[in-house]
Amino acid sequence: MRRIPLLAILLFAACEPTPPAVPPDDGYQHLTKGGSYECGPQPVSFDGSHADVTLTGTCTGLRVVGWHNGVLVSLPPGASVEFTGSHNDVEYILAAPGPAPQVVNSGTSNDVRVH
């Protein structure tokens, strides 16, 4: 009979896969990877880092949580762009005539400009 050391059993038990994180139910569409995505009826929260993101359609608002991201987005007049991360660049297209986006920047070294 072959014996399995107790330490091996404990290590194997500790390797159980972690379930995927469930995005918070905070009213945002959460994205974490670079690429092209379509905006839905909710504002978008980009939670990734070191990515380029293109958001198609017109987004109702944008929050950038990560670091070193480039985001291209179409926004309605007066929509909000919020930064909690740092070193992010957001280029926007205004979907209709009206006021520029309202920017809330609690991060550092973030930039918002018209495309």
Summary of the structure (lengths in Angstrom):
residues: 115
radius of gyration: 20.0
end to end distance: 71.1
largest distance: 79.2
contacts: 308
relative contact order: 0.15
helix: 8%
strand: 39%
